[in-house]
Amino acid sequence: MVDNIKIGGNFIENLESSNTERSILKNLICMAHDLGIEVTVDNVSSQSQLSVLADFKCDFIQGPCISEPLDVNHVRTLLSDSQ
C-alpha cells in the first residue's frame, strides 16, 4: 500500500504567482489525504512556498528552505549534538 507520495519541485516553481499551480497542488494534497496518504513536497526554496504548503496541510517538505543536502556524517553529528 502507498502511504506517502512525493510531489516534485516543478509543481511549486511558480506557486506564489500561478493560481493554476496553487489549485493543482492543493487538490493533489487533498486527494492524497482523502485516500489516507501523506504528502512530501520536494525543492521548497522560499518562506512563501513553505507558508502555502502549511496552509494546504502538506505533511513533509524537503528543500533548501529547510536545509541543503547533507552527507551522512554531518547528519550524525547534528543528531548527536541535539541529544
C-alpha positions as CSV (number, residue, x, y, z in Angstrom):
1,M,0.0,0.0,0.0
2,V,1.2,3.5,-0.8
3,D,1.5,5.6,2.4
4,N,3.3,8.6,1.1
5,I,3.6,10.4,-2.2
6,K,6.4,12.9,-3.2
7,I,5.5,15.9,-5.3
8,G,8.4,17.3,-7.3
9,G,9.5,20.8,-7.2
10,N,8.1,21.5,-10.7
11,F,4.7,21.8,-9.1
12,I,5.8,24.7,-6.8
13,E,8.1,26.7,-9.1
14,N,5.5,29.4,-9.6
15,L,3.4,28.7,-6.6
16,E,3.3,32.4,-5.5
17,S,2.1,33.7,-8.9
18,S,0.1,30.9,-10.5
19,N,-3.4,30.2,-9.4
20,T,-3.3,27.1,-11.6
21,E,-0.3,25.7,-9.8
22,R,-1.8,26.5,-6.4
23,S,-5.1,24.8,-7.4
24,I,-3.4,21.7,-8.7
25,L,-1.1,21.3,-5.7
26,K,-4.0,21.9,-3.2
27,N,-6.1,19.3,-4.9
28,L,-3.3,16.8,-5.1
29,I,-2.7,17.2,-1.4
30,C,-6.4,17.0,-0.6
31,M,-6.9,13.9,-2.8
32,A,-3.9,12.1,-1.1
33,H,-5.2,12.9,2.3
34,D,-8.7,11.7,1.4
35,L,-7.0,8.4,0.5
36,G,-5.1,8.3,3.8
37,I,-1.8,9.1,2.1
38,E,0.8,11.5,3.5
39,V,2.4,14.1,1.1
40,T,6.0,15.2,0.8
41,V,6.8,18.2,-1.4
42,D,10.4,18.5,-2.7
43,N,12.5,21.5,-3.6
44,V,10.8,24.0,-1.3
45,S,13.1,27.0,-1.6
46,S,11.2,30.0,-0.1
47,Q,9.4,31.0,3.0
48,S,6.3,31.9,0.9
49,Q,6.2,28.4,-0.6
50,L,6.6,27.0,2.9
51,S,3.6,29.1,4.1
52,V,1.4,28.0,1.3
53,L,2.3,24.3,1.9
54,A,1.5,24.8,5.6
55,D,-1.9,26.3,4.6
56,F,-2.5,23.3,2.4
57,K,-1.7,20.9,5.3
58,C,1.3,19.3,3.5
59,D,2.8,16.7,5.8
60,F,6.5,16.9,4.9
61,I,8.8,19.2,3.0
62,Q,12.3,18.9,1.6
63,G,14.5,21.5,0.1
64,P,16.8,24.4,0.6
65,C,14.3,26.3,2.7
66,I,15.0,23.8,5.4
67,S,18.5,22.6,4.6
68,E,20.8,21.9,1.7
69,P,21.5,18.2,1.3
70,L,23.8,16.9,4.0
71,D,26.2,14.0,4.0
72,V,25.5,11.2,6.4
73,N,28.4,12.1,8.8
74,H,27.0,15.7,9.1
75,V,23.6,14.3,9.9
76,R,25.0,12.0,12.6
77,T,26.8,14.9,14.2
78,L,23.7,17.1,14.2
79,L,21.6,14.3,15.7
80,S,24.2,13.5,18.4
81,D,24.6,17.2,19.3
82,S,20.8,17.6,19.7
83,Q,20.6,15.0,22.4
